[in-house]
């Protein structure tokens, strides 16, 4: 089967991938907007998680070929099995997203309420996450049986796919062991790391559909210079040739700028928080089902039906449906601080309904992660020299501080009065 993609061109699917794509678990993602409310700001941003998942899968195969092109020790059968596994992991990594993607993450029940065999949630507390629902789809749903039937002859189990998506999943070490080498960390980095195919695809895709240039970078050059580094105990790590380090810098900056200019756009952020206020107003209408088969129907269409049903009773639902958001009154940035605390105190004292929204953007979380990436330099004479990625680029130090945008929104009818108070406080 072949699919035409506007970003990558023709994408060929294996029989197992075709079976998975045709299943209701992947088809559900057609009804999940990739960028939530961004479509109301950037009209072209109507693309779905389904399309992004296909693109990530395609890049995973290309990246796998690049990373292990110099691996004569990898038998053909093992190469095919591991390549298929990493492609499926990239394809499935977003299965659990709720309506409007990240906008509805607050609706998800705690991970402990899901039934996921062999997973202990010990990182970041017991909060709801789309990653947990993804694992439940893979490990305890109708999809689990479908994968077992489709992949049995290939020697791939659903747990192998899940183990590349989340470190919470315990897997048989032999699954990713080839001779004295273990490829788990390497392949997991292709799915989720500072240099993963998820980010590569969504930056290019979101840039294309929003009509902006911030997310563009040379993906072909970056992937073609991926490689692998063999560490202690035969553990393989993701590597990058030093010729592509400037392209990696561009990749990092592209993501940083997309957050500041697109993902944190003032109107998109406002709609997100209007939706949260609606959820707080009517929690009984917006609970995410823990059962994976019921969750199949929990998509954008379901959310819009709820909003339309409560539009007469909720100013938040009405404002979203009529595309009439609150108006930004103040924006505090590192280069232009505003008296936010004093303004909020005055608004609360006067009983003026408002939104206080903080958006924190960081160039990278690489230095806080455990999964290393290494840069290879080939000198004219002698063996290659490997450097840890954090030591090979200056961007991590240059952008070490987070960029915090704090905004205050009020209804248009309150702008004149609240704006006068703001002028006094600036005073």
C-alpha positions in Angstrom: 0.0 0.0 0.0 1.2 3.5 -0.8 0.1 6.8 0.6 0.8 10.2 -0.8 2.0 12.7 1.8 2.3 16.4 1.2 5.6 16.6 3.2 7.5 13.4 2.4 5.8 12.2 -0.9 5.0 8.5 -1.4 5.0 6.5 1.8 5.0 2.7 1.3 3.3 0.5 4.0 4.1 -3.1 4.8 1.1 -5.5 5.1 1.3 -5.3 8.9 1.4 -1.5 8.8 -1.5 -1.4 6.4 -3.6 -3.6 8.8 -2.8 -1.3 11.6 -3.5 1.9 9.7 -6.9 0.5 8.6 -7.8 -0.3 12.2 -10.1 2.0 14.2 -7.3 2.7 16.6 -5.3 4.6 14.0 -8.3 5.8 12.1 -9.5 7.6 15.2 -6.5 10.0 14.8 -8.1 11.3 11.7 -10.5 13.1 14.1 -7.8 14.5 16.3 -6.5 17.9 15.2 -2.7 18.0 15.4 -2.6 21.6 16.6 -5.9 21.9 18.5 -7.2 25.5 18.3 -4.4 26.8 16.1 -6.7 26.3 13.1 -8.7 29.3 14.3 -5.5 31.4 14.0 -3.8 29.7 11.1 -6.7 28.4 8.9 -4.5 25.9 7.1 -3.6 24.1 10.3 -6.4 21.5 9.9 -4.1 18.5 9.7 -4.5 15.5 12.0 -2.5 13.3 14.3 -3.2 10.5 11.7 -1.1 12.3 9.0 1.6 13.1 11.5 1.8 9.5 12.6 2.4 8.3 9.1 5.1 10.9 8.5 6.9 9.9 11.8 6.7 6.2 10.7 8.3 7.1 7.3 11.1 9.1 8.9 11.7 6.3 11.4 12.5 3.9 8.6 14.8 6.4 6.8 16.6 7.2 10.1 17.0 3.5 10.9 18.7 2.9 7.6 21.0 5.9 8.1 22.0 5.1 11.7 22.8 1.4 10.9 24.2 1.7 7.4 27.6 0.8 8.7 26.6 -2.3 10.7 27.9 -5.4 9.0 27.3 -7.3 12.2 23.5 -6.9 11.9 22.0 -9.9 10.0 19.4 -9.2 7.4 16.6 -10.9 9.3 17.3 -8.9 12.5 17.7 -5.7 10.5 14.2 -6.2 9.0 12.6 -7.1 12.4 14.1 -4.1 14.2 13.3 -1.7 11.4 9.7 -2.8 11.4 9.5 -2.5 15.1 10.8 1.1 15.2 8.5 2.1 12.3 5.5 0.7 14.2 6.6 2.5 17.4 6.7 5.8 15.5 3.4 5.1 13.9 1.7 4.3 17.2 3.4 6.9 19.5 0.4 9.3 19.4 -2.5 6.8 19.7 -3.7 8.0 23.0 -4.1 11.8 22.3 -7.4 13.2 23.5 -9.6 15.7 21.6 -7.7 18.6 20.2 -4.5 17.0 21.2 -2.8 18.7 24.2 -5.8 21.0 24.8 -7.7 18.2 26.6 -4.9 16.4 28.4 -6.5 17.7 31.7 -9.5 15.4 31.1 -7.5 12.2 31.3 -7.9 10.0 34.3 -4.8 9.1 36.4 -2.6 6.4 34.8 -3.3 4.1 37.8 -6.9 3.8 36.6 -5.8 2.2 33.3 -5.1 -1.5 33.0 -1.7 -1.7 31.5 0.1 -5.0 32.2 3.7 -4.7 33.3 3.8 -0.9 33.7 4.5 0.8 36.9 4.0 4.6 36.8 6.8 6.0 38.9 7.9 9.1 36.9 6.2 12.4 37.3 3.5 11.2 39.7 0.2 9.5 38.9 -1.4 12.0 36.5 -3.3 11.4 33.3 -1.3 11.4 30.0 -1.8 10.5 26.4 1.3 8.3 26.7 -0.5 6.1 29.2 -3.5 5.7 26.9 -1.1 4.9 24.0 0.4 2.1 26.1 -3.0 0.8 27.1 -4.0 0.6 23.4 -0.8 -1.4 22.6 -0.8 -3.7 25.7 -4.4 -4.2 26.7 -7.0 -3.6 24.0 -8.3 -5.0 20.8 -5.3 -3.6 19.1 -3.1 -5.9 21.2 -4.7 -9.0 19.6 -4.5 -7.4 16.1 -0.8 -6.8 16.5 -0.1 -10.3 17.8 -1.8 -11.8 14.8 -0.2 -9.5 12.2 3.3 -9.6 13.6 3.7 -13.1 15.0 5.6 -14.3 11.9 7.9 -11.3 12.1 8.9 -12.1 15.7 7.5 -8.8 17.0 5.3 -8.5 20.1 3.2 -5.5 21.1 5.4 -5.1 24.2 8.4 -4.6 21.9 6.7 -1.6 20.2 5.6 -0.2 23.5 9.2 -0.5 24.9 10.5 1.9 22.3 7.8 4.5 23.1 8.1 4.5 26.9 10.8 3.6 29.4 8.0 2.6 31.8 7.6 -0.6 29.8 9.8 -3.5 30.9 10.9 -5.6 27.9 13.0 -8.8 27.4 16.6 -7.6 27.0 17.0 -10.3 24.3 14.5 -8.5 22.0 17.0 -5.8 21.2 20.2 -7.7 21.7 22.2 -8.7 18.6 25.4 -10.5 19.6 27.2 -8.4 22.1 25.3 -5.2 21.2 22.0 -3.9 22.6 20.0 -1.6 20.4 17.2 -0.6 22.7 18.5 2.8 23.7 19.4 3.7 20.1 16.1 2.8 18.6 14.2 4.4 21.5 16.1 7.6 20.8 14.8 7.6 17.2 11.2 7.6 18.6 11.7 9.9 21.6 14.8 12.1 22.2 16.2 15.5 21.3 16.8 14.2 17.8 13.7 12.1 17.2 11.5 11.5 14.1 8.5 12.8 16.0 9.9 16.3 16.2 11.4 16.2 12.8 8.0 15.4 11.3 5.8 17.8 13.3 8.1 20.8 12.8 8.1 20.4 9.0 4.4 19.5 9.0 3.2 22.2 11.3 5.3 24.8 9.5 3.8 23.7 6.1 0.1 23.7 7.3 0.4 27.0 9.3 2.1 28.7 6.4 5.1 29.9 8.4 8.8 29.3 7.8 10.0 28.9 11.5 9.9 25.1 11.5 11.8 24.5 8.4 15.2 22.8 8.5 17.2 20.4 6.2 15.8 17.1 7.3 17.6 15.1 4.5 21.0 16.4 5.6 20.3 15.8 9.2 19.1 12.3 8.8 21.8 11.3 6.3 24.4 12.2 9.0 22.9 10.1 11.8 25.1 7.3 13.0 25.5 5.1 16.1 28.0 5.1 19.0 28.8 1.9 20.9 29.2 2.6 24.6 30.1 0.5 27.6 28.7 -3.0 27.7 27.8 -2.9 24.0 25.0 -0.4 24.5 24.3 1.5 21.3 23.5 5.2 21.4 22.3 7.7 18.7 25.1 9.6 17.0 25.5 12.5 14.7 28.4 13.3 12.4 29.9 16.7 13.2 29.3 17.9 9.7 25.6 18.2 10.6 26.0 20.0 13.9 25.0 23.3 12.4 21.9 21.7 10.9 21.1 20.3 14.4 21.4 23.8 15.8 19.0 25.0 13.1 16.7 22.1 14.1 16.7 23.1 17.7 16.1 26.8 16.9 13.3 25.9 14.6 11.5 24.1 17.4 12.1 26.9 19.8 10.8 29.5 17.4 7.7 27.4 16.5 6.8 27.3 20.2 7.1 31.1 20.6 5.5 32.1 17.3 2.9 29.3 16.7 2.3 26.9 19.6 2.2 29.8 22.1 0.2 32.2 19.8 -1.9 34.5 22.0 -5.2 33.4 20.4 -4.5 29.7 20.4 -3.4 29.8 24.0 -6.6 31.8 25.0 -8.9 29.2 23.4 -7.0 26.5 25.2 -7.7 28.1 28.5 -11.3 29.0 27.7 -11.8 25.3 27.1 -10.2 24.5 30.4 -12.7 26.9 32.1 -15.5 25.1 30.4 -14.2 21.7 31.6 -14.1 23.1 35.2 -17.7 24.4 34.7 -19.1 21.1 33.5 -16.7 18.3 34.5 -19.5 15.7 34.2 -19.8 16.3 30.5 -16.1 15.9 29.7 -14.7 12.9 31.4 -12.4 10.7 29.3 -13.4 7.0 29.5 -10.7 4.7 30.8 -11.8 1.8 28.7 -9.8 1.7 25.5 -12.7 0.7 23.3 -14.9 3.5 24.7 -12.0 5.9 24.2 -12.1 5.2 20.5 -15.2 7.5 20.4 -13.5 10.3 22.4 -12.4 12.6 19.6 -12.8 16.2 18.4 -16.3 15.5 17.1 -17.4 14.3 20.5 -16.0 17.5 22.1 -17.7 19.8 19.6 -21.0 18.1 20.3 -20.6 18.8 24.0 -19.7 22.4 23.4 -22.7 23.0 21.1 -25.0 21.3 23.6 -23.9 23.7 26.4 -23.5 26.9 24.3 -26.6 28.6 25.8 -25.5 27.9 29.4 -21.7 28.6 29.2 -20.1 31.7 28.0 -16.9 29.7 27.5 -18.5 27.3 25.1 -20.3 30.1 23.4 -17.1 32.1 23.0 -15.3 29.1 21.5 -18.1 28.2 19.1 -18.5 31.8 17.9 -14.7 32.3 17.6 -14.9 35.2 20.0 -12.1 34.8 22.5 -11.2 37.0 25.4 -8.9 39.9 24.5 -5.3 40.0 25.7 -4.9 42.9 28.0 -1.2 42.5 29.1 1.8 40.4 28.1 4.8 40.1 30.2 8.1 38.9 28.7 11.7 39.0 29.8 12.3 42.0 27.6 9.0 43.8 28.5 7.8 43.1 32.0 4.3 44.1 33.1 2.8 44.5 36.6 0.9 41.2 36.3 0.5 40.4 40.0 -0.9 43.8 40.8 -3.2 43.7 37.8 -4.6 40.3 38.8 -5.2 41.4 42.3 -7.2 44.4 41.1 -9.2 42.2 38.7 -10.0 39.8 41.5 -11.0 42.6 43.9 -13.3 44.1 41.3 -14.8 40.8 40.3 -13.7 40.9 36.7 -13.5 37.5 35.1 -10.1 36.9 33.5 -7.5 34.4 32.4 -4.0 34.4 33.6 -1.8 32.2 31.4 1.9 31.4 31.6 3.6 29.7 28.7 7.1 28.5 29.3 9.3 27.8 26.3 12.7 26.0 26.5 15.2 25.4 23.7 15.8 21.9 25.0 15.5 19.5 27.9 18.5 17.5 26.7 20.7 18.2 29.7 18.0 17.0 32.0 17.6 13.6 30.3 19.4 10.4 30.8 19.5 9.3 27.1 22.8 10.4 25.6 23.5 11.5 22.0 27.0 11.6 20.7 28.8 13.6 17.9 31.4 11.9 15.8 34.3 13.8 14.3 36.6 12.1 11.7 40.1 13.5 11.9 42.3 13.2 8.7 44.4 10.6 10.5 43.4 8.2 13.3 40.2 6.9 14.8 36.9 9.0 15.1 36.6 11.2 18.2 33.2 11.1 20.0 31.9 14.0 22.0 28.7 14.1 24.0 26.1 16.3 22.3 25.9 18.9 25.1 29.6 19.6 24.6 29.5 19.8 20.8 27.1 22.8 20.5 27.0 26.1 22.3 23.2 26.5 21.9 22.3 24.6 25.1 24.3 27.2 27.1 23.2 30.2 25.1 19.6 29.3 25.6 19.8 27.8 29.0 17.1 30.1 30.5 13.5 29.4 29.8 11.4 32.0 27.9 8.3 32.7 29.9 5.3 34.5 28.4 2.7 35.6 30.9 -0.6 37.0 29.6 -3.8 38.4 31.0 -7.0 38.1 29.1 -10.4 39.7 29.8 -13.7 39.8 28.0 -14.0 42.6 25.4 -16.6 44.4 27.5 -14.0 44.8 30.3 -11.1 45.9 28.2 -11.6 49.7 28.6 -11.9 49.6 32.4 -9.2 47.0 33.0 -6.9 48.8 30.6 -7.3 52.0 32.6 -6.2 50.1 35.7 -3.2 48.7 33.9 -2.1 52.2 32.8 -2.3 53.4 36.4 -0.2 50.4 37.6 2.4 51.1 34.9 2.5 54.6 36.1 
